[in-house]
Amino acid sequence: KSEVVHKVSIIPRSIGSLGYTFRRPTEDRYLMERRELQAKLAIALGGRAAETIFFDDISTGAADDLDKATEIARAMVTHYGMSDKLGLATFERQTSPLLGGTYLTHTHEFSEQTAQAIDHEVRGLLDNAFASARNVLEQNRSFIERCAAILLTQETLDEAELKALWSEATNMRVANKVTQLAS
């Protein structure tokens, strides 16, 4: 159910993008569980979380990721009934196309109080995902720093290289734990 990282690069691909991570799903998917969407949120917020950890500041570089994360979180709350506070109701609908045309507008029929509750729930999902991303990054800081050092010299890491580096980092963590337990 996860996506495999196929390639990481520091080569800019577009304006505002200073690199990319190319992921591919392990299988075709039509449905996604809440925990999978929460993981997607954390992944999307990983760049912003990394800025706060490694640079102690933030930049405009995460703008597209923030937009995507907000879109996912809002859909979880307004379309998929994945908010414990707001329940199973959906709150935004796309109007039906006329004569085979495209969807033109979104409609929502709810109070200002519900709008505030939606905003609060979306914010909560994003805050939790950000905290999760920071936690994962902090736990794997040495692996990330090792990858970053290599990327500065060769600009791209492919799937096989990433797996080898991850295996190396995992083995080092296990060895460190064994050493700690032995002392």
Phi and psi in degrees as a GROMACS rama.xvg file:
@    title "Ramachandran Plot"
@    xaxis  label "Phi"
@    yaxis  label "Psi"
@TYPE xy
-99.2077  171.713  SER-2
-107.216  134.223  GLU-3
-86.1996  135.107  VAL-4
-77.5538  118.775  VAL-5
-91.2801  -35.8043  HIS-6
-160.443  144.8  LYS-7
-126.344  136.205  VAL-8
-143.086  150.88  SER-9
-104.352  13.1135  ILE-10
-81.3832  121.648  ILE-11
-59.8641  139.569  PRO-12
-111.116  -22.4243  ARG-13
-157.912  173.7  SER-14
-62.3088  128.128  ILE-15
88.0385  -11.8558  GLY-16
-103.321  119.768  SER-17
-99.6312  14.6599  LEU-18
160.531  -174.072  GLY-19
-157.683  158.762  TYR-20
-121.286  119.843  THR-21
-99.063  117.057  PHE-22
-114.013  151.758  ARG-23
-135.65  141.403  ARG-24
-68.8513  151.847  PRO-25
-81.6613  -13.399  THR-26
-159.047  160.48  GLU-27
-69.3118  137.858  ASP-28
-128.28  139.917  ARG-29
-117.879  -25.0052  TYR-30
-125.43  148.14  LEU-31
-129.94  137.467  MET-32
-82.9879  160.814  GLU-33
-56.1105  -44.1335  ARG-34
-64.7472  -29.8922  ARG-35
-69.2261  -40.8517  GLU-36
-67.1087  -37.0976  LEU-37
-63.4873  -38.3935  GLN-38
-65.661  -40.4312  ALA-39
-61.0276  -38.3636  LYS-40
-61.9802  -47.0604  LEU-41
-62.4395  -39.7673  ALA-42
-63.6854  -44.6179  ILE-43
-63.1129  -32.1371  ALA-44
-91.7581  2.66317  LEU-45
-61.6326  -38.3782  GLY-46
-64.925  -44.4115  GLY-47
-64.6503  -41.7118  ARG-48
-61.6989  -40.8716  ALA-49
-63.1121  -39.2717  ALA-50
-58.4156  -43.7235  GLU-51
-68.3214  -31.7478  THR-52
-80.2911  -49.9607  ILE-53
-90.9725  -23.8254  PHE-54
-117.582  -6.48485  PHE-55
52.0942  34.742  ASP-56
-162.841  174.058  ASP-57
-127.449  161.042  ILE-58
-135.829  -176.675  SER-59
-81.4791  -3.85624  THR-60
-61.5953  -24.1585  GLY-61
-94.0455  7.84544  ALA-62
-53.4924  -49.0745  ALA-63
-65.3042  -40.7101  ASP-64
-64.8202  -38.5627  ASP-65
-64.0249  -40.1135  LEU-66
-63.1693  -46.043  ASP-67
-64.4516  -41.9888  LYS-68
-63.694  -42.4559  ALA-69
-63.2018  -40.3907  THR-70
-62.0255  -43.8277  GLU-71
-64.619  -47.6028  ILE-72
-61.7193  -43.0095  ALA-73
-64.181  -41.2833  ARG-74
-63.9346  -38.5117  ALA-75
-58.5929  -39.8879  MET-76
-81.7109  -45.2034  VAL-77
-93.3119  -22.552  THR-78
-112.567  -35.4223  HIS-79
-104.189  1.48639  TYR-80
60.418  36.7222  GLY-81
-102.416  27.0671  MET-82
-113.326  119.907  SER-83
-63.1968  -35.2493  ASP-84
-72.0591  -41.4252  LYS-85
-94.8607  -11.5202  LEU-86
78.2779  -154.144  GLY-87
-88.0026  -5.49868  LEU-88
-69.0839  149.917  ALA-89
-101.394  149.16  THR-90
-119.975  -11.94  PHE-91
-134.421  138.755  GLU-92
-129.64  148.84  ARG-93
-90.1424  138.756  GLN-94
-71.8409  150.409  THR-95
-69.729  143.922  SER-96
-71.4851  145.166  PRO-97
-96.1556  130.769  LEU-98
51.5706  42.7403  LEU-99
76.5566  10.1279  GLY-100
-73.9789  -173.496  GLY-101
-92.5503  163.316  THR-102
-68.5982  127.008  TYR-103
-106.438  -34.6457  LEU-104
-135.002  157.046  THR-105
-106.655  138.047  HIS-106
-115.059  148.573  THR-107
-145.846  133.983  HIS-108
-125.074  84.1778  GLU-109
-153.278  163.663  PHE-110
-76.837  167.338  SER-111
-62.5497  -34.5744  GLU-112
-63.4709  -42.6431  GLN-113
-66.4406  -39.2469  THR-114
-59.2177  -41.9191  ALA-115
-66.0288  -38.719  GLN-116
-65.1313  -40.1108  ALA-117
-61.0853  -48.6533  ILE-118
-58.9155  -40.3831  ASP-119
-64.256  -43.7856  HIS-120
-65.4561  -42.7316  GLU-121
-60.6805  -46.2553  VAL-122
-59.8696  -42.4982  ARG-123
-61.1454  -44.309  GLY-124
-61.1539  -44.14  LEU-125
-66.3397  -42.5775  LEU-126
-62.5697  -42.8512  ASP-127
-64.4733  -41.3119  ASN-128
-65.9781  -40.0026  ALA-129
-62.7263  -44.4866  PHE-130
-62.0205  -40.3617  ALA-131
-63.6088  -44.2518  SER-132
-62.0521  -45.6603  ALA-133
-59.3187  -43.5313  ARG-134
-61.3203  -46.6611  ASN-135
-62.9629  -43.2105  VAL-136
-64.4857  -42.8908  LEU-137
-65.1809  -38.0954  GLU-138
-67.6618  -25.4717  GLN-139
-115.95  27.8551  ASN-140
-56.4542  -44.9522  ARG-141
-65.0451  -38.0789  SER-142
-63.0718  -44.2524  PHE-143
-64.3321  -43.7294  ILE-144
-63.8286  -38.1149  GLU-145
-64.0125  -46.285  ARG-146
-61.4562  -43.8877  CYS-147
-61.121  -41.4591  ALA-148
-62.4979  -41.2542  ALA-149
-68.3515  -41.9941  ILE-150
-60.9667  -31.9395  LEU-151
-66.0177  -23.9026  LEU-152
-100.092  -34.5655  THR-153
-117.337  -2.36641  GLN-154
68.9406  -20.9187  GLU-155
-144.069  141.231  THR-156
-123.005  130.74  LEU-157
-95.2982  178.353  ASP-158
-57.3437  -44.688  GLU-159
-64.3665  -42.0836  ALA-160
-65.0009  -42.0638  GLU-161
-62.8277  -42.196  LEU-162
-62.9233  -41.384  LYS-163
-64.3801  -43.6077  ALA-164
-65.1063  -39.0516  LEU-165
-65.0209  -42.6488  TRP-166
-61.4085  -43.1633  SER-167
-60.5855  -46.4595  GLU-168
-64.5589  -40.4911  ALA-169
-64.6842  -43.9397  THR-170
-62.2286  -37.9392  ASN-171
-66.9912  -39.7731  MET-172
-63.2286  -42.8181  ARG-173
-64.2822  -44.098  VAL-174
-62.2942  -39.9841  ALA-175
-64.9109  -39.5233  ASN-176
-66.2793  -40.9605  LYS-177
-63.3278  -42.0649  VAL-178
-62.4227  -42.5891  THR-179
-63.6781  -41.7223  GLN-180
-68.635  -32.3945  LEU-181
-74.5184  -24.5441  ALA-182
